[in-house]
Amino acid sequence: MGLHHASDAADQSILRRSTGWQVPLSLAAFSALTALGGPGAQQQLRYDRTRIADGELWRLVTGHFAHLGMTHLTLNIAGLAVVWLLVGAGHSLLNWIFVIASSLAVIDLCFWFLDPGLSWYVGMSGLLHALLVAGIVTRFPVAKGESLALAALIAGKIAWEQLAGPLPGSEISAGGAVVVNAHLYGAIAGILAAGVLHVITPRRVSI
């Protein structure tokens, strides 16, 4: 039989169930909406250090969902789908919301304090790295081999980018310069978010 720290009623809460595709579909829809306004909307929504300093704080969020164009948007949505197929089942809906919110905050803080020369930024790539890494860390106890392989790939990719610059062809595909530090900061954010969840999430005891 099983003994649970949480009540059965709490377990049935939609926020605490393993989520389906609500999260990626919501992120993709929000990103698509930001693209409807074209280049003018991108100018108003992107992470822009000068405008943020002037008080336009919404850019700290919307900058991660604005894109350079339809190709950039399509690539990021495709990447989001791949991430979800790999690790989407690793967290409940409530936990994924925490991962997203905390990761955006960490990435923005890193941009602001560690990259003062970054004048503007758009795209989900930093957040995608955060989601993937948070999922890898959480799934490690139940999928060690897969998690180690994914972790090695991500670590190798980030190391390449830090030492040699963007992966070949990535800037052409995206339609602009790739901010590789966003990927590093996203990975760090994912590790931190997963660590916090490991500490604060009640553990079940089964017999």
C-alpha positions, 0 to 999 in steps of 0.5 A: 500500500502507499502512504502519501504526504499530500492528500488525494484531493490535492493530487487531483488538482490540475496544477499538480498533475503532470502537464500535457501540452498546455505550457508549450501551446501557451508559449507558442501562442503568445509568441505568435501573437507578438509576431502579428504586429510585425517589425513595429511590434518587435521594436516595442516588445524586445528586451531593450536595455535603454528602454528598460532603464527608462521604465518599460519593464514589460520588455523583461518578459515580452523580449523572450517571446518577440522574434526577428521574423517568421523563420526565427519564430518557427525555429523556436516553436519547433525547438519548444516542441522538441524540448517538450517531447524530451522532458515535458512530463518531468514537472507538474503544470505548477512547477513548469510555471515556476520554472518559466517565471524564475528562469526569465528572471534569472536570464534577465538579471544575467543580461542586466548585470553580466552583459551590460553591452547587450543593447537588445535581444529577442527570442525564446532560445534562453528560455528553451535551454532553461526548460530543457535543463530543468527537465533533465535535472528533474528526470535524472533519478528515473532516466539516468542514461537519457539524462546524462546523454542530453546533459552532455549534448547541452554542455558540449553545445554551450562550451562550443558557443562560449569558446568558438561562437554560435554553431555553424549555420545558426545565425543564417537560420535565425536571420540575425546574430545569436546571443550565445550567452542567453543559452548559458544563462538559460542553462544556469536558470534551469539548474537553479529552478530544478534545485529549488523545486527539489527542495520545496516540493513535498516528497511521497513515501510509498510502502 
